[in-house]
Amino acid sequence: MEWINIKEQKPPYKKMVLISTIGDKTQTPPPRLTPHIAARISTDADGENWITDAGDKPVGDVTHWMPLPDYPLPAQSSKRCCTTY
């Protein structure tokens, strides 16, 4: 999977995706990119509104996003799950 620039394409509304944000650009040393899992919930005059999987707003401007990977499938095994000693 590749990071998608938010200026080129936006993720679907209300779908959790991995996002990258950049904090206050005026701070010293310069801010670093920070990953979050979040969903784009609306657009208004102030721009995009996001909510993280923790229920809060991510700090900073969203710069890139990518879809979350599929969950792993449970292992298929003929062995019993537990070993007794």
Residue, then its C-alpha position, 0 to 999 in steps of 0.5 A: m500500500e502507498w500513502i495517498n496525498i490528501k490534496e490528490q484524493k480524499p478517503p471515503y467519509k466515515k471509513m477508518v483509514l491510517i492518516s499522517t498529520i503534521g503539527d504546528k509548523t512554527q515550532t522548533p525543532p520542526p514538527r514530525l509526521t505522526p500516524h493516527i487511525a481516523a475517519r473523515i466525518s465532515t467538511d466545513a468552512d474550516g476544512e476537513n473534520w476528522i475523528t480518531d479511533a479513540g474518539d478525539k480529533p487528531v492534532g495537526d493537519v492531515t497530509h496523507w492517508m492510506p487504507l487499513p490492511d485487512y484483518p488477519l485470518p485465524a490460523q487453520s489447524s487440525k491441532r488442539c488449541c491447548t497443550t496439557y502438561 
